[in-house]
Amino acid sequence: MTSTSATVIAPGSDCRDAFRAAYQNRYTWDPGFSGYSGRCIWLQGDRSVEGTFRVGADLKAKVEGVSDPEVEKAFASQLWEVCIHRVRRTFEQTHSENIFTAGDYTDEGLEVIIGGKGQGDKYRIKDDIVTMVHRHIHGTVVTIHTMSTTDTGNGYLSHTYTSEYADPKTGESKGGKSTFEDQFAPLPGNGPWTLASRRITTAAGPGSEASEQTFLFEDLQLLA
């Protein structure tokens, strides 16, 4: 296994500093980011739906010109996901009420067991990257495994990863497992990095069929 700073931490020990290093290594937008705009395209099989979007300085997305309401909602959802993960919040703002205890080691890295406010959540970290997230969110458990990342030179972005939702009490799966492949690029003029494309492949699950869809974000421009 690749040697990391986390490998010297004994199980049961405090690992706040190791998790902080991984948290602060995520790529986020600088405060004062003015937002950006572009064209959005949705592809599924032979279908193609296009529109335009604008993400303001408040990081709220507005999608226009999309003929299908469900696709319009999907565009907005993907842009919201991008923005919520690019917001810069200090480690203390997010995790001051959490306790971090080292668990076991696997090829994914060191297990980080959360106590305090986030009791029940778990992570794994390796080479200052959060490789696994297991969190309780709004009555659902979401588990994300990151397989590869994009190095921006100023923090990392997840490139390929999986996401699964489950019932926190029974562990029963909610829907099929989704696999994501994200491509990122900086805005013109060495601007902030934004999502250029996202391919989502979802396996069949309880009450849902297998599917594959692609979101493209093109002609991206930084707002003045």
N, C-alpha and C positions, 0 to 999 in steps of 0.2 A: 504493500500500500504506500502511496506517496506520503512522504514525511511532511507534516504540517506543524504549526505551532500548537495545534490542539492535541497532538499525539502525546504530549508530555503531561496531560491532565489526567489524573487518576479518577476512575469512576467514583461518584459520590462527592467529588470536589466541586467547589464553585467554579463556573466557567463563564461568568459574566463578561470578562474582558475578551475572551476568544469569540463569543457571540457578537459582542460590540464591534469587533474588527470586521466580521463578515457583514454585519448590518451596514456599517459605514462604507463598505466597499461596493454597495449597490449603486448603479447609476441613477442619479436624480437630476432634475432640472434646477438651474440656479434660480434663487428668488428674484422676482422681477421679470421672469420670462413673459414676453408679450403675447404668446400664443402663435398659432399657425393655421394655415388653410390649405385646401387641396381638393382633389377629385377622389371619390371613393367608388370602388367597383366590387360587386359581389358575384362570385361564380359558383355554380353548383350544377354538375352535369352539363347539359346544353343551355342552361339558363344563365343570363347575365343581366344584372341590374346596376345602373350607374346613378350617381348623384354628386353633390358637392358638400363640403363640410367646412366648418370654421370652429376652431378651439380658441376661446378668448383668454385674456389674461387671468380670468377667474378659473380657468381650466375646465370650463363647461363647454360641451360640444353642441353645435347646432347643425343638423343635417337637413339639406334641402334638395328638391328636385328628384326625389326617389318615388317611383310610381307604386311600389309595394310597401304598405305600412309595416309589415313584419320585417322586411329587409331594412327599412328605415330604422326600426327599433334595434335591429341587430347591429347596424353601423354605429348607432349611438352607444350601445352597450360595449362594443369593442373599444371605441374611443375613450369611454369612461374608464374601462379597465386599464388602458394605457396611462391615462392621466393620474389615476389614483395611485399608481405605483411609481410615478415620477415625482410626486410631491415630496419635497424635502422636509422631513421632520427629524429633529434630533433624537438620538437614542433615548435620552431621558424623557422626552415628550411621549414616546411610544412605550417604553419598557421600564419606567422608573418603579412601577409597582409589581414588577415580576422578579421572581427568584430563578436563577439559572444553575442547574445541577448537571454535572457530566454523567452520561450513561455509558453504554458500550460503544465499541468501534466496529464498523463494517466498511465495505469498499466505498460506501457513500460518505464515510467520515464519522465524526463524533456525534453521538446522540446528545441533544440538549433537552433536558426535561424541565418544563416550566412549572413553577409554583407561584403562589401569590395570586394576583388578579387573573392571570392567564392559566390558572390551574387546569391541567388536563391537556394542554397544548404541548407539542413536541417539535423539535427541529433536528436536522443534521447539518453539520458544517464541515467543509474540507477546503483547504487552500484559500481561506477567507472568502468562501462562497457558501451561501445557504443552499444546500443540495436537496433538502427535503423539508416540507412544511406540513404539519398535521395540526389543524386549528378547528376550534368549535366556533362557528359563525352562524348566528340567527337560527339556532336549533338544528344545524346540520354540521357534520364533520367534513371538511375538505382536506384531501391529502394530495400534495403536489410533489413530484419527483423531477428534478432538473438533471438532464443528461449532458447538455452542452451549453456553453455561454458565448456571448460576443463581448470582446474586450474593447471598450470605447477609448481606452487610454485614460479615462477618468471614472473608472468603475465598470462593473459588468452588467450585462443584460442577459436574461435567459433566452437561449436560442431554440432548444428543443426540450420539451417537458411534457409530463402527463398530469392529468387532473381527474380525481374521482371524488364523488360525493356519497356520503353514507349516513344512515340513521345513527345518532350517537348512543342510543340505548341498545339497539339490536345489532348494529354493525352491518345491517342490510344495505346493499348498494342502492343508490338513487340514480337511475339512469346508467348509461354505459360509460366506460372509461374513455376519456378524450385525450388525444395526442396532438400537441401543438408544434408547429414549426414557424418561428418568427424571424423575419429579416428586418434589420434596422439600418438606417442611414442618417447622417447628419444633414440638417437643413442647409440650403445654399449659403455659402460664405462661412463655412465652419460653424454653423449654428448648432443648437441642441439636437441630439439624436432623437428620431421619432420612428414609429413603426411604418415600414414600407409595405409589408405583406404578412399575412397570417393564414396558414393552412391548418384547419381543424378536422381531424379524422376521429369520429366517435363510433365506438363499438356498440352493437345492439345491447340493450339493457332492459330491465323490467319496464314494460310499457313503452319502449322506444325502439326504433329501428336504427340500423347502422347508417351513417351518413358521412359525407365529406364536403366541406365548403371552404372557399378561399376568399379572403378580403384583401383587396389591393388599395393602397393609398398613394396616389401619384400627383405630379405637378405641385409638390409641397413647397410652400412659401412661408417665410417668417413674417408675422404681422408687425407693422411699424408701431 
